[in-house]
Amino acid sequence: MTAIERSRTVAVIGAGTMGQGIAQVALLAGHRVLIHDIDARAARDGVEQVRERIERLAAKGRLERTEADGANGRINAAQALSELADAALVIEAVVEDISVKQGLFASLEGVVSPDALLATNTSSLSVTELAAGMAHPGRFLGLHFFNPAPLLPLVEVVSGSATDPAAAERAYETVLGWGKTPVRCADTPGFIVNRIARPFYAEAFAVYEEQGADPATIDAVLRESGGFTMGPFELTDLIGQDVNEAVTRSVWDSFFRSPKFTPSLAQRRLVQSGRLGRKSGHGWFPYGPDALLPQPHTAGPEEAPAKVTVVGDLGPAAALVDLLEEAGIAVTATGQGGPYIQLPGEGQLVLADGKTSVEFTDVVYFDLALDYRDATRIALSTGADTSERTLAEAVGLFQKLGKKVSVIGDVPGMIVARTVAMLIDLTADAVARGVATAEDIDTAMRLGVNYPLGPSAWHERLGRDWAYDLLHHLDERCPGGRYAPSLALFKLGYAEDGAEDEARYAAEDEARAPAEDDGAGYGGGR
């Protein structure tokens, strides 16, 4: 199936920011474009604003003068739906109200030709439900552009239950020809990005609600250790707490209130108080000319140990061995037991695995990093039985590597590790359910929300068993289903050699001294 010919008309209904952006994309791809709005003046203003942006591009040398003149001559306002009769593709970007959209498409079916594609830009409504009652639902699909549409490359091409595969393929090829990066997606709550991204916000809010760390520290750890462009607290302040929470609640409701998508009570209170983020002057953080943004917790200087012993294979943290040696710390490696770093004071430094420090005597956990060489901050967590010497040695060790250190509460899975594990799990489940391919999900998360790696790329890097291990341990400590690993993740990581892994778990736990309290006895088995 080929793309819609450039000689054919593309119509956009809704003259707001998104509608204008989509119109601009189609226009610069060479189509004749019509903008329609229930408010005729808004449609005319929308056309003029697109023309003004085209002129600015030409003035900055980003568009040839002849191209700009040609584009400005191909866009017009349509006062009535009947003027869209020759459109090969109609994309609506109107209010997120299912009855309004259904009424609009019912009217459009009586106007456009039988071969025309009809598309919705909805970000939250069901494409399948929107098509209910249509005479020809096979030509209806979702084209979810991201704002601002002219700049962001990602477009989710969403097939409803009745969408004809040929129609979806024609839309995909058309968007690809417009210079965008389309990804294919089945009709599911949140589509790809808004479904898979939920843990990025939810796990940060959960750590905060558990008194594990403050928002500024959590954001800093996710940025400076996890490699994310923004932390979830600053990002939701930018998006708007009301908007972000509404999406979360919509996905949660659509999944029959699955614990995997449970909203945050802390965020609910923020919305109820009117602290919506930048637009209201205060969200998680204060804004304005005199606002003082809180700073992340950063530990004071400590002396680094002169030598350590690396016990076993550190897995995702294996790069630390070279970094320690380069920093002048003597490293003795042993392949038996572990994995952990033995400190001189007999304490152990262990990569976050979904367990808690309080379960063991003198253990400090450290968080996952996208790249331990490039990371500028590392989070550590301790329990009631962790000695001051062990914590000081752990802090000093990472400071010797040039890292800032944030000490957080005894939170299982810490910050980056539990977030990444949940992203991996939701992705595995979505792929298994036919929502999208792993490759398309990775593309969507990198381009749609600027993640440093897609979840499947994280999974490949961290090892097939890493996410399952961590979530299994988290689920034992925080029962209720939120952290229960999906069957899809189990199949990816453990279906072949679970018995071998059981033995490894037992050996790892035996190598750590259990705490002499009620926390003792938490095993590593699944």
N, C-alpha and C positions, 0 to 999 in steps of 0.2 A: 504494500500500500504506500503510495507516494504522498508527499506533503501537499498541502493546499497550494495551488498555483499563486504566484505573486500577483497575477492579474486579477485575482478574485478579491472581493470586499470582505473585510473583517469588521464586525460591529462590537462595540463595548457598551454595555448598559450599566450606568452608574458613573457619574462624573466626579466622584471624589478622588482622593489621592491615589488610591489603588487603581481605579478605573483609568485615570489619566496616564498612570505609569504603564499599564498594559497597552493602552492605545499607542503610546509613544514607541514601545517595543515593536508592535506590529507595523506601525508607520515606517520606522527606519528600516524594517526588513523589506519594504517595497510595496506593501499593500495599500489599497485605498481603505481609509478608516472612517467609520461613522461612530459618533458618541451620542447616545440617547440617555436621557434622564427624565424622571417624572416631572422635574422642574426644568422647563425649557430654557430658562435663563442659566441654570447651572450647567446645562449641556453646552451652551454657547461659551460660557466662561471657561469651561473645561477645555474646549478646543483652543481658545486663546492662550490658556496657560501652557498647553502642549507646544503651541507655536512659539511662545516666548522661550521655552526651554530649548527648542530646536535652534532658535536664533543665538542663544547663549553658547551652545555647542559650536556653532559656526564661528562666532566671535573669538572663541578660545582656540580655534584651529582644529577642533576635534571632529569637524564635519566640513566637507567641501561645500562651497557656496551653492554650487549647482544641486547638490544633494539636499541641502536645506530648503532651497526654493521648491524643489520637486516635492519634498515631504509636506511642506506647508500648503501646497496646492492639492494634496490628496486627502486632507482631513477636513471633515465638516460635521456640523451638528445635525441630528435627525430629530425633528419635532414630534414625529409620530412613529409608532412601531412599524407601521406599514412601509415606511421608507427603508426598512432593513430587508426587504423582500429578496434582494439579490445577494445577500451575505452568505458566504460559504462557511463562516464560523461566527457564532455569537457567544461572547463571554460576558456573564453578568458579574457585577461587583457591587451589589446593592446591600441593604441592611441584612444582618444575619437573623432573619425571621423566616421560618420555613414556609409559612402560609403565603407570605409576600413573594417568595421565590417561586413556589409552585404555581401561583396565579400568573406570574410573569411568563413562565415557560409554557403554560397552557395557552396563553395568548400568542406566544411566538410560534407555536406549532402551526397555527393557522395562517402564518405570514410567510415563513421562509420555505425554500424549496425542499423536496424530500431528501436530497443528498447533503443538506447543510448540517454541520455539527453544532450542537448546543452544549455549552460548558458553563459550569459554576466555579467561581473562585473561592467558594466557602472554605474556611479553615476549621470549622467545627461541626457542621451539619452533615448528616448522612447523604451521600450521593444517591444511594439506593432509595432512600425515603423521598428525596426530592423528585425522583423520577416516577414515583407512584402516581398513577392516573394519567401519565403521558400516553399518547396514542402510539408513539414510536420511541420507546425508552432506549432502544439499542444505540441511538446516535448521541445519547446524553452521557456526559462524563464530567469529572472534575479536573480543572487546570488551576492548581493552587500555586500562584506566584507569591513571592516573598517581597516585603516592602523594604526599600524602594525597588519596584519592579525593573526599572531601566538599569539598575546597578547590580542587584543580586542575581546570580546565574541560575539558581535552583528553581525548578518547576516540578511539583508533584503531579503526575498524570494518573488520576484516580479512576479506576473502573468500578462502577456499581455492579450489583448482581445481574442487571439486565443489559449492561453495556456490551455492544458488539465488539469483539476483539479487533476487527478491522477498523472500527471507528477510533478505538484507543490508539492503534498503531498510526493511523493518519494524523491524529492530534500530536502524538509523540514526535513523528517526523517533522511536523510543521514547527513545533516549538524548537526542535533541534536546529532546524534551518534558520530560525530567528537568532541563533547564536547563544541560546540558553542551554543549560544542562538538565534535561528531563530525567526523571526517575519514575519507573512504573510502580504502582501501588494499588492493592485491592482496597475496597471501601471498608475501612476499619476506624474506630474512634481515634481521632488525632492524626490519622494517616500515618506517615512515617515520623516526621520530626516531632510533632506535638505528642506522639505516643512514646517514642523512645527517650525523649529528653526529660521526662518527668523525674527520674531519680536524681538528675543533676541539681534540681531544686529541692526535692523531697529529702534527700539524705543530708544535705547541708542544714535544712531546717530541723531535721531530727536530731542532729548533733547539737544544735543550739538548744533545742527543747530538753535534751538530756543533760544540759549544763556542761557539755563537753568543751565548748569554746565559744567565744563571742563572734558576731558576724564578721568583723574586720579580720580576725585571725583565720576564720574558715575561708574567706575569700582569698586571703594572701596565700594560704597553703594550696588551694586549688589552682591559683595562677602560677605561683613560683615553684611549686613541686609538680603539680599535675599538668602544667602546660596549657591550661585553658586561658583564653583571652581575657575573660572577665569572670569574677566570682558570682555565684548565684544571688547573693544579697544585693550587690551593686547592679547586676543585670535586671533583677526584678524591679528594682527602683527605677531603672530606665524604662522598662516595658510598661510599668504601672502595676502596683500590687493587685488592684481590682481585676485588671485584664489577665494577669498571670494566674491568679486564683480561679477566675472563671473558667479558664481552659482546663486547669487541673480538676475542678469539680465536674466539668463536662465529661472529661475522659473517665473519671471515677464513676460517675453515674452510668455512663454508657457501657462500662464493664461490670455493671451490676454491683458496684461498690466493692470491687476487689481490693483486698488489703495492699496489693502491689501499688495502687494508685491513691492511697488514702491522703487527703489534703492535710495541710498543717494548721493546727489550732493557733499557733503563734501568728501565722500569716492572716488567718481569719480575724484575729483581734486587731491586727494592723489595719485591715480594710475597714473594720467596724469603727475604728477610731478616726478614719479619714486620712490616715497617713499613707498616701498612695504612691509615694516616691517623689521623683523630681518634679512632677507636674503639680504636686501639692506643697512642695517645699520641705517635706519630711517623709521618709519611709523608714527603712531600716537605719538609714543615715540621715543627718540633717543636710539641707542645701541652702544656698543663698550666699550673698557676699561675705557675711560674717560667720558662716558656719565653720565649725572645726570638726573635720572628719576624724573619727576614732582611728587609732593606729593598732596594728596587729600586735599581739603579745610576742615579744622577742626576748629570749633568755639572755641574762648577763654573761660575761666571759667566764669560761672555765678552762682549766688546764687539760690538754689532751693526753691520753695515755701514751706511753712510749712504745708499747707493743700490745698486740691483740692476737687471739687465735681464732681463725675462721673454721668453724666446725660444719662439715657437710657442704653441699652445693646451695649457695644463696639464691639460686634461681633468678627471678626478676631483678634482684639486687646484686648480682654477681659482679657488676662493674665496680662496686665499692672496693673490691680487692685491689685492683690497679690504682684506684684513687688513694687508698690508704698508703700504699707503697710509695706513690709519687709524692705524698705529703710527708714522707720521712718516718712513717709509723711502721715498725717491724711487724711483719705478718707471718704467723705460722699457720699453715693450712693442714687440716686433717680431714680425711674423707669419711670418717666414721661418725655416725650420729648427726645431730643438728636437724635443720640448718639454723645456725645462729652465730653471732660474734661473741666470743668469750672475752670479757673485760678483765683487767688485772685484779680488780676487787672481787672476782668470782661472780659478778652479775652477768647477765646475758642480754644481748641486743638482738631483737627478733623482728623480722619483717611482719607487718600487720597480716593476720591470718583469720580474723573473725573471732578470736578468743580475747580474753581480758588479762591484764597483768596480775590482777588479784588472785587468779587461779594458781599462780606460781610464785616461788620465792625469788625475789630479786631479779625480775625481768622488766626491761624497758622495751616497749614496742616502737618501731619507726615506720613511717607511712611510705606508701608507694610513690615513686616519682616517674614521670614520663622518661626522663633521662637523668640519671644521678650525677653525671658530669656537668650537665648544663643547669640543673636545678639550683636555685639560689636560696631556697628555704626547705627545711625538713621539719615535719611534726613528730614529736615524741609523746608517748603516753606512759604513765606509771600507775602502779597500784599501791595499796596500803602497805604491802610488804617490800616495796622497792626501797633500797637504802639510799641515803643522800649521796654516798660515794658513787654508787652505780649510775644514778642520774647525772651527777657532775661529770663522770667519765664519758657518758654517752653524749652529753651536750658538748663537751670539749672536743670529742672526736669529730663530730660533724662541723664544729666551728673551725677545726684544723683543716678541714676540706674546703673551707671558704663559704660555708652555708650559714645563713641565719637559722636559728632554732626556735620553734614554737612548742612549748610544752602544753599539752591539752589534757583533758580528763581521761579516765580509763574507759574509753569508748570502743567497743568491739568493732574491728574493721576500720577504725580511725576515720579519716575524711576522704582522701583520694581513693584509697583501696576499695572501700565499700561502695563509693559512687561508681567507679569503673566496673566493679563486679556486677552491680545492678544493671548498668547499661548493656553489658555483655549478655546477661541473662534475658533481658527483655528483647534483645536483638535475636538471640537464638530461638526464642519462643515465636517471635514474629515471622522469622524465616520458615520455621517448621509449620506454621499455620498458613503459609502461602501469601502473607501480606506483601512481601517484597523479597528480592534476593539480598544476600549478605552484601554484595557489591553495591547495590543501589542504596541500601541503608547506610553503609559507610560514606558513600558520596553525599547523601542527603545530610548527614550529621556534620560532615566537614564544611559543606557549602551553605547549608541552611542555618547552622548555629555556630559555625567556625570552631568545631572541636579539633584538637591537635591530631587526633587519630579517630577513625571510625571504630565502633565497638568490636567488629570482627578483626580489625587490624590489631587492636589491643589484645584480643583473645589469642591471636597467633603469636604475638610477641611474648605474652606472659606465660604461655604454656596451656595445654588443653585441660589440665586439672585445676589450675589456680583459682579461677572464679568459682567453680563448683565447691572446692574446699572451703573457701572463705564464706560463701553463702550458707553452706551446710552448718558451719560453726556458728554463724550469726543466727541462723534459724533455731539452733538449740538454746541460745542465750536470750533470744527475743522471739519467742514462739507467737504464732498467730497467723502465719502464712505470708507475711510481707517478704521475708527473706528466703522462703522455701525455694530451692533451685528448681527450675522448670525441668520437665521430662526431656525437653529438647537439649538442655545444657548437659543433663546426665548422659544422654546418648552421645553427645559430642565428645565428652571427656572420659566417661568411665565404664561404658557398657562392656568393654573388652577385657579389662584386667582389674576389676574392683578388688579381688582378693589380695593381689600384690600391693595395692594401695592401702588396704586395711593394715597390713603388716607394717608398712612404712609409717602410717599415722601413729601406731602404738609405739614404735621406736622413737619417733620425734617427741612424744609426750613424756616417755620414760627418761629421756635425756634432760628434761627440765624438772627441777625440784618442785613438787607440788606445795602449795601453801598449806600451812597447818590451821585451816579454818574450814568453814562449810563450803568454800569454793573448791576444795580438793576433790579429785575424782572426776572432773570434767575430762572425758577422753577425747581422742582425736578421731574416733571412728565415725562413720556416716550413720 
